[in-house]
Amino acid sequence: MKPKNLYLLLCVLGVVLPYWQFLPWLSVHGLDLPLFVHELFANHIGAFFGMDVLVSAIVLVVFACSEAARLRMPTPWLPLVAIFVVGVSLGLPLFLYLRERKLEASTDSIRVIS
């Protein structure tokens, strides 16, 4: 399987698995952000995972912005939206998919020129 296709599959998993846990909570509590944050940081293990994901999201935003500018990717904002709508579980594989697609297109255009 090509990495590009694997990244696309991981995008699907990156949406399905987190929302599989979030939607039942949302149906019970609604969009209660203070309760969400309270429950996320209710114990040290939850806080560990919450902080880990927060730092990962910040790193991904910085990396995605710089790499998208370097490669002149056409939709650099799409992974950023994915991070805020779903999380790193979608933002990272989506960015890697778009990056791989851009690199393949660049390689194909070099082959045509040669």
Helices and strands as residue ranges (DSSP letters): H 3-29, H 33-40, H 44-71, H 77-85, H 88-113
